[in-house]
């Protein structure tokens, strides 16, 4: 079994409900077990406009390969009405494969670790709850990267 981290976010409709349903969908995926989740966090949109986002990170053990997992995440997004009209558009649900073991992948369809994870408080703060010592390959540990995003507005909502 591999260890994967998934970033969850939403800022349209009932974002809290969308994240709860997404967590349930992750738990129900075939080949996934041992799901843990961070608190919910509120963050300001980056390079975009619209309402604040609710964000979280899920840690899961999976037998799925990275691309298969990515496709299943995209299917969950589609089931929640995810549209991609333009980069950083507001969204009903966003599921990002952040890390998959220590794999580094650079393909047309998937880049691991997620190429902007180290720049985003809405990724690093919830990820730090689950794995502060986790290495983002080529970037450093989550805990070491957090001070670099201290200027981004983020608020912890639930434990």
N, C-alpha and C positions, 0 to 999 in steps of 0.2 A: 504494500500500500504506500502511496505517495502522499505527501503533505502539500496541500494547495491553499492559497489565501485568495479570497474573492472580495473585491470592493463592491459595496452596494450603495446606490444613491437614487434619490428621486426628489423632484421639486414641483411636480404637477399633480393635481388631484389630491387624494388622501395619501400623502407620501408615507406616513407611518404605517398605514394598512398595507401599502404596496411592499414595504420592506418586510413586514411580518409574513405576508403571503410568499415573498421570495425566499425567506429563511425556510419556510415549510417546504417549498419546492426543492430547495437544495437538499434538505434532509431526505426527501422522497426519491431523489435521483438514484437509479440503479448504479451500483458500483461505488456508492458514497456511504461512508459511515463516520461516526465520531465527530459530528459537526459541533463546533463551539462558535459563539458569537460575541462580538464586542457590545458595548453600550451603543445607543444611538447618539449621534452628534449632529448639531446644526451648523452649517457653514454657508458663507456667502458664495455666490457664483464666481467663477474665475474665468476671465476672458469672455464674459457673457453677461446677459442681464436676466431678469426674472426673479421669482421668489427664492428665498433661501432653500438650500438642499437639506435633506436629512440623509445622513451617511452612516455606514457601519462597515465592519469587516467580518467575514466568516472564515473560520479555519476548518478545513475538512480533510479527512483521510479518504483517498479514492484509488480505485484500480483503473479508472479511466485515464487514457492518454491525454496530454494537454489539448490537442486539437479537438478531440471528441468532447472533452469537458467544455471547451470554448463554444462549440456548436450547441451543446445543451443549455449553456447560459444564454446564448442568443435566442434559443427557442423559448425560454422563460420570459425574456424581455418581450419578444413578439406577442406572447400570450397576454401580456399586460399592456398592449397597445403602443409599444415603443416605436417611435418614428425617428428618422435621422435626416431632417430637412437640411441641416447645415451643422458644421462643427460646433460643438459645445452648446447645442440647442437645449432648451429646457426639456426635461424628460419625465415620463411616468415611471420609468424604472431603468436603471443602468447597472449592469453587472460586468465587472472587469476582472479578468484573471490577472492577479497581481504577481503572484509567485507560484512556482510549481517545483517543489524540492529546491535544489540549487541550480536548476537548469537555466541555461542561457540559450534563447532561441531568437533568431532574426529571420523571419520569413515574411512573405507578402501578407499572410493571414494572421500571424501571431508574433508578437515581440514579448519576450520574457527576459528579465523582469519587466513589468509594465514600464514603458519608457518615461513616464512622468511621475511615477509613484514617489520618488525621492523629493519631488518638488511640491507635494500637496499635503497640507495639514490634514485634510479630510481623509487621507489614506493613512498617514503616519500616526496620528493620534489614536484612532481605533486599533490600528495594528499594534501599537505599543502596549495596549491593554492585554493582548493575547501573546505577543512574542517580542518584547523590547530588545532582546539580544539577537533577534533574527537578522541575518545578513541579507542585504539586497546586493546580489552579486555585482561587483564593480563599483559600488557606491558607499558601502559601510553598513553599520548596524542601524536599525530603526531608531534606537535611543540616541545615537550619535547624529542622526539626520534631523531629529525634531527641532533643535535650536535654529536650524536654517529656515524653518517655515513659521517661526514665532510671530511674524508680522501678519499672518493670515488669520482672519476672524473665524473662530470655531468655538463651539460651546457644547460641553457634554450634557446630555439630557437624561439618560437613564443608566443605571448600573447593570 
